[in-house]
Amino acid sequence: MCTIFWRLIIVKKTLNNAKSLQGPHEKRLLHTLLDHYNVLERPVANESDPLQLSFGLTLMQIIDVDEKNQLLITNIWLKLEWNDVNLRWNSSEFGGVKDLRIPPHRIWKPDVLMYNSADEGFDGTYPTNVVVRNNGSCLYVPPGIFKSTCKIDITWFPFDDQRCEMKFGSWTYDGFQLDLQLQDDTGGDISSFITNGEWDLLGVPGKRNEIYYNCCPEPYIDITFIIIIRRRTLYYFFNLIVPCVLIASMAVLGFTLPPDSGEKLSLGVTILLSLTVFLNMVAETMPATSDAVPLLGTYFNCIMFMVASSVVSTILILNYHHRNADTHEMSPWIKTIFLHWLPCVLRMSRPGMEAEAAAGGARNKTLQLRELELKERSSKSLLANVLDIDDDFRHHGGSAAGTFLRGGGGAGAGDDSSSTGGGTLLHGAGAAGSCLGPHRELTLILKELRVITDKLRKEDEAAEVTNDWKFAAMVVDRLCLIIFTLFTVIATIAVLFSAPHIIVT
């Protein structure tokens, strides 16, 4: 293949008008060669021999890869070389002229086209001049913007490689008439390739194919170049994957927010809405095709499912947190799972539970002692309660009083003062009998205290049930935090390592 310098010289010369370079010898040579030249004649010495055509290309630039329409737009220079027996001369007879620049429509030119062209005019090449040498060799290097069809596989988007074929061959000549040969076994020339910001060029291998069809015994030859490109993932990594991971991590951090804050559910819904808006923007960037589900699309769907599930889990957590004994009764299986098994697995304990139990036991013990004391006091007489003594008057009151009265009577016979004292004691005993009526009031007070005690006990039991539901909500919150964190990490790692390559460039 010719060097870049030689190509630039050829292009420069072909852009000039052929007549402007003609001298008297060149003019005479052109008349000699072209006056009786037939552009329809296949230029071979023997009609039974095929014309050897050397074919190659130089890839200059990848302009665009249209995933939606499955098109590849490139800037390519073709290179065709053949030998025309009708364009030979002796340079010494024409003033030493060794080469000519002739427009392609003035001489025979092979009808080589790109079979998988998607261009409106089908052939996107510019008809430059053909460089003809005195030995009959012809060099035709037409540049062009080629729009070719390409099967785009977006399964691993944005970590995908694409193989786009460009198939060239004669449109009318078979292999017995025009024999295409690949110029370079390594394929196309990429030494002048201009780097693309979205795609890395891995290579342009070429292959010569000789195909026999059922309709015809002649072979049909084509030269197929495969443009192998790899998508550069730096843009997609920092503008699609990283924001999605950050949004997912915010959804996970929502499980660390206390339910009493009032912002737990609103945070989850806000994250869900932001992820939805972000996915709508991503959908415009991703290839719009239904042939395959992109890897990035699968990852976004997983994150979307995770965020939506986190909102549902948050609703369940808030429902558990605000339950109480008046509306819900905790079933045994819920107690077993959320109050015993899961806290043990998650290494969770109820803070202050031991101190609360001790305080509750002391309070209950105090209430029981008061109740026993009130029962004991209610069984004693009013006089015994007032004097805080044992009730001996109820069991031994008759004999004691009789003895006391008799002693008092004897004393009164001998002494008037003693008689006066006995009357006083009799008056006091009558007063004690008249005070036995308020015993019923003490019984009523005891009943009221029992009601208050029962109410306090029920409030403690209801508070215990409410605390159980709140602790169950904490367990679910911790469980969801662990599960969704693992899900996000595993999904991200699985996406990155399932791709054919994870090099971010």
Stockholm file with secondary structure:
# STOCKHOLM 1.0

chainA/1-505         MCTIFWRLIIVKKTLNNAKSLQGPHEKRLLHTLLDHYNVLERPVANESDPLQLSFGLTLMQIIDVDEKNQLLITNIWLKLEWNDVNLRWNSSEFGGVKDLRIPPHRIWKPDVLMYNSADEGFDGTYPTNVVVRNNGSCLYVPPGIFKSTCKIDITWFPFDDQRCEMKFGSWTYDGFQLDLQLQDDTGGDISSFITNGEWDLLGVPGKRNEIYYNCCPEPYIDITFIIIIRRRTLYYFFNLIVPCVLIASMAVLGFTLPPDSGEKLSLGVTILLSLTVFLNMVAETMPATSDAVPLLGTYFNCIMFMVASSVVSTILILNYHHRNADTHEMSPWIKTIFLHWLPCVLRMSRPGMEAEAAAGGARNKTLQLRELELKERSSKSLLANVLDIDDDFRHHGGSAAGTFLRGGGGAGAGDDSSSTGGGTLLHGAGAAGSCLGPHRELTLILKELRVITDKLRKEDEAAEVTNDWKFAAMVVDRLCLIIFTLFTVIATIAVLFSAPHIIVT
#=GR chainA/1-505 SS CCCHHHHHHHHHHHHSCGGGGCCHHHHHHHHHHHTTCCTTSCCCSSTTSCEEEEEEEEEEEEEEEETTTTEEEEEEEEEEEEECTTSCCCGGGGTTCCEEEECGGGSCCCCEEETTBCCTTSCCBCCCCEEEETTSEEEECCEEEEEEECCCCCTTTTSCEEEEEEEEEESSCCTTTEEEEESCTTCSBCTTCBCCSSEEEEECCEEEEEEECTTCSSEEEEEEEEEEEEECCHHHIIIIIHHHHHHHHHHHHGGGSCGGGSCHHHHHHHHHHHHHHHHHHHHHHSCCCSSSCCHHHHHHHHHHHHHHHHHHHHHHHHHHHTCCTTTCCCCHHHHHIIIIIHHHHTTCCCTTHHHHHHHHHHHHHHHHHHHHHHHHHHHSCHHHHHHTSCCHHHHHHHHHHHHHHHHHHHHHHHCHHHHHHHHHHHHHHHHHHHTTTTHHHHHHHHHHHHHHHHHHHHHHHHHHHHHHHHHHHHHHHHHHHHHHHHHHHHHHHHHHHHSSCCCCC
#=GC SS_cons         CCCHHHHHHHHHHHHSCGGGGCCHHHHHHHHHHHTTCCTTSCCCSSTTSCEEEEEEEEEEEEEEEETTTTEEEEEEEEEEEEECTTSCCCGGGGTTCCEEEECGGGSCCCCEEETTBCCTTSCCBCCCCEEEETTSEEEECCEEEEEEECCCCCTTTTSCEEEEEEEEEESSCCTTTEEEEESCTTCSBCTTCBCCSSEEEEECCEEEEEEECTTCSSEEEEEEEEEEEEECCHHHIIIIIHHHHHHHHHHHHGGGSCGGGSCHHHHHHHHHHHHHHHHHHHHHHSCCCSSSCCHHHHHHHHHHHHHHHHHHHHHHHHHHHTCCTTTCCCCHHHHHIIIIIHHHHTTCCCTTHHHHHHHHHHHHHHHHHHHHHHHHHHHSCHHHHHHTSCCHHHHHHHHHHHHHHHHHHHHHHHCHHHHHHHHHHHHHHHHHHHTTTTHHHHHHHHHHHHHHHHHHHHHHHHHHHHHHHHHHHHHHHHHHHHHHHHHHHHHHHHHHHHSSCCCCC
//
